[in-house]
Amino acid sequence: MSEKLKAMTITRIRQIIAEASGITVNQAKLALDSLTNTAIEQANSVGTFTVPGICKITKLYKPDRPEKKMISQLTKQEIIVKAKPAHNLVKVKAIKSLKESVV
């Protein structure tokens, strides 16, 4: 029987980074926290942030959408689609090099 694989925990990721770079686990935690804070600041101010070799984070603004009437394709009756307030979306897109290297 094959053993079910589990996703890596943040603690394990910190340990791997600490071992690979020769720093303590606390220093690895600070480095990851710094990367997270920088990504948040850049996404809010500039609108995009790229984690080198991994992904590109983009902030998108969606304006409010008013309520509207439509005809249901299933029942052919008129329905009302609820209004949605304006909001921000965060999109994360894998970079080409990551897509090519994952089998």
Short mmCIF file of the C-alpha atoms (twelve columns), coordinates in Angstrom:
data_MODEL
# 
_entry.id   MODEL 
# 
loop_
_atom_site.group_PDB 
_atom_site.id 
_atom_site.type_symbol 
_atom_site.label_atom_id 
_atom_site.label_alt_id 
_atom_site.label_comp_id 
_atom_site.label_asym_id 
_atom_site.label_seq_id 
_atom_site.Cartn_x 
_atom_site.Cartn_y 
_atom_site.Cartn_z 
_atom_site.pdbx_PDB_model_num 
ATOM 1   C CA . MET A 1   0.000   0.000  0.000   1 
ATOM 2   C CA . SER A 2   1.168   3.481  -0.740  1 
ATOM 3   C CA . GLU A 3   1.501   5.883  2.136   1 
ATOM 4   C CA . LYS A 4   -0.496  9.089  1.773   1 
ATOM 5   C CA . LEU A 5   1.812   12.097 1.481   1 
ATOM 6   C CA . LYS A 6   1.089   15.150 3.608   1 
ATOM 7   C CA . ALA A 7   1.828   18.789 2.875   1 
ATOM 8   C CA . MET A 8   4.912   20.177 4.579   1 
ATOM 9   C CA . THR A 9   4.285   22.224 7.718   1 
ATOM 10  C CA . ILE A 10  5.676   25.731 8.231   1 
ATOM 11  C CA . THR A 11  7.863   24.361 11.039  1 
ATOM 12  C CA . ARG A 12  9.416   21.822 8.677   1 
ATOM 13  C CA . ILE A 13  9.964   24.497 6.010   1 
ATOM 14  C CA . ARG A 14  11.770  26.663 8.572   1 
ATOM 15  C CA . GLN A 15  13.957  23.706 9.579   1 
ATOM 16  C CA . ILE A 16  14.898  22.979 5.960   1 
ATOM 17  C CA . ILE A 17  15.774  26.631 5.288   1 
ATOM 18  C CA . ALA A 18  17.826  26.800 8.491   1 
ATOM 19  C CA . GLU A 19  19.759  23.615 7.652   1 
ATOM 20  C CA . ALA A 20  20.367  24.596 4.027   1 
ATOM 21  C CA . SER A 21  21.613  28.086 4.820   1 
ATOM 22  C CA . GLY A 22  23.431  27.354 8.089   1 
ATOM 23  C CA . ILE A 23  21.316  29.641 10.262  1 
ATOM 24  C CA . THR A 24  19.113  29.029 13.279  1 
ATOM 25  C CA . VAL A 25  15.432  28.187 13.012  1 
ATOM 26  C CA . ASN A 26  14.568  31.552 14.602  1 
ATOM 27  C CA . GLN A 27  16.596  33.387 11.958  1 
ATOM 28  C CA . ALA A 28  14.809  31.382 9.247   1 
ATOM 29  C CA . LYS A 29  11.476  32.368 10.821  1 
ATOM 30  C CA . LEU A 30  12.503  36.036 10.750  1 
ATOM 31  C CA . ALA A 31  13.569  35.729 7.106   1 
ATOM 32  C CA . LEU A 32  10.233  34.198 6.093   1 
ATOM 33  C CA . ASP A 33  8.318   36.818 8.100   1 
ATOM 34  C CA . SER A 34  10.339  39.547 6.382   1 
ATOM 35  C CA . LEU A 35  9.534   38.085 2.958   1 
ATOM 36  C CA . THR A 36  5.831   37.928 3.865   1 
ATOM 37  C CA . ASN A 37  5.756   41.530 5.101   1 
ATOM 38  C CA . THR A 38  7.605   42.763 2.010   1 
ATOM 39  C CA . ALA A 39  5.152   40.919 -0.262  1 
ATOM 40  C CA . ILE A 40  2.181   42.486 1.540   1 
ATOM 41  C CA . GLU A 41  3.656   46.001 1.399   1 
ATOM 42  C CA . GLN A 42  4.581   45.746 -2.285  1 
ATOM 43  C CA . ALA A 43  1.242   44.212 -3.300  1 
ATOM 44  C CA . ASN A 44  -0.596  47.029 -1.510  1 
ATOM 45  C CA . SER A 45  1.535   49.892 -2.806  1 
ATOM 46  C CA . VAL A 46  2.775   48.785 -6.248  1 
ATOM 47  C CA . GLY A 47  0.191   46.114 -7.038  1 
ATOM 48  C CA . THR A 48  2.613   43.266 -7.785  1 
ATOM 49  C CA . PHE A 49  5.341   41.306 -6.054  1 
ATOM 50  C CA . THR A 50  7.504   38.536 -7.492  1 
ATOM 51  C CA . VAL A 51  8.977   35.805 -5.317  1 
ATOM 52  C CA . PRO A 52  12.044  34.960 -7.450  1 
ATOM 53  C CA . GLY A 53  11.750  31.556 -9.113  1 
ATOM 54  C CA . ILE A 54  8.389   30.759 -7.531  1 
ATOM 55  C CA . CYS A 55  5.429   33.034 -8.216  1 
ATOM 56  C CA . LYS A 56  4.084   36.472 -9.004  1 
ATOM 57  C CA . ILE A 57  1.518   38.006 -6.647  1 
ATOM 58  C CA . THR A 58  -0.866  40.576 -8.127  1 
ATOM 59  C CA . LYS A 59  -3.542  42.716 -6.466  1 
ATOM 60  C CA . LEU A 60  -6.631  43.407 -8.572  1 
ATOM 61  C CA . TYR A 61  -9.427  45.864 -7.795  1 
ATOM 62  C CA . LYS A 62  -12.944 44.749 -8.671  1 
ATOM 63  C CA . PRO A 63  -15.468 47.630 -8.777  1 
ATOM 64  C CA . ASP A 64  -18.941 47.213 -7.334  1 
ATOM 65  C CA . ARG A 65  -21.483 45.398 -9.441  1 
ATOM 66  C CA . PRO A 66  -25.108 46.538 -9.346  1 
ATOM 67  C CA . GLU A 67  -28.062 44.205 -9.032  1 
ATOM 68  C CA . LYS A 68  -29.332 43.033 -12.411 1 
ATOM 69  C CA . LYS A 69  -32.092 40.949 -13.942 1 
ATOM 70  C CA . MET A 70  -31.268 37.929 -16.093 1 
ATOM 71  C CA . ILE A 71  -33.128 35.030 -17.646 1 
ATOM 72  C CA . SER A 72  -32.210 31.617 -16.257 1 
ATOM 73  C CA . GLN A 73  -31.121 29.224 -18.992 1 
ATOM 74  C CA . LEU A 74  -32.574 26.262 -17.113 1 
ATOM 75  C CA . THR A 75  -36.011 27.537 -16.164 1 
ATOM 76  C CA . LYS A 76  -36.341 30.383 -18.721 1 
ATOM 77  C CA . GLN A 77  -37.638 32.561 -15.896 1 
ATOM 78  C CA . GLU A 78  -36.377 35.987 -14.904 1 
ATOM 79  C CA . ILE A 79  -34.006 35.966 -11.919 1 
ATOM 80  C CA . ILE A 80  -32.280 38.738 -10.007 1 
ATOM 81  C CA . VAL A 81  -28.511 38.534 -9.542  1 
ATOM 82  C CA . LYS A 82  -27.452 40.154 -6.260  1 
ATOM 83  C CA . ALA A 83  -25.229 43.220 -6.190  1 
ATOM 84  C CA . LYS A 84  -21.597 42.843 -5.096  1 
ATOM 85  C CA . PRO A 85  -19.590 45.560 -3.331  1 
ATOM 86  C CA . ALA A 86  -16.178 46.696 -4.563  1 
ATOM 87  C CA . HIS A 87  -13.322 44.507 -3.334  1 
ATOM 88  C CA . ASN A 88  -9.695  43.583 -3.905  1 
ATOM 89  C CA . LEU A 89  -8.545  40.209 -5.202  1 
ATOM 90  C CA . VAL A 90  -5.138  38.625 -4.790  1 
ATOM 91  C CA . LYS A 91  -3.969  36.458 -7.674  1 
ATOM 92  C CA . VAL A 92  -0.923  34.207 -7.431  1 
ATOM 93  C CA . LYS A 93  0.563   32.890 -10.657 1 
ATOM 94  C CA . ALA A 94  3.380   30.351 -10.874 1 
ATOM 95  C CA . ILE A 95  6.441   31.491 -12.813 1 
ATOM 96  C CA . LYS A 96  7.382   29.608 -15.973 1 
ATOM 97  C CA . SER A 97  10.563  28.108 -14.494 1 
ATOM 98  C CA . LEU A 98  8.538   26.586 -11.619 1 
ATOM 99  C CA . LYS A 99  5.924   25.202 -14.013 1 
ATOM 100 C CA . GLU A 100 8.624   23.553 -16.126 1 
ATOM 101 C CA . SER A 101 10.512  22.062 -13.194 1 
ATOM 102 C CA . VAL A 102 7.478   20.491 -11.469 1 
ATOM 103 C CA . VAL A 103 6.791   17.095 -13.001 1 
# 
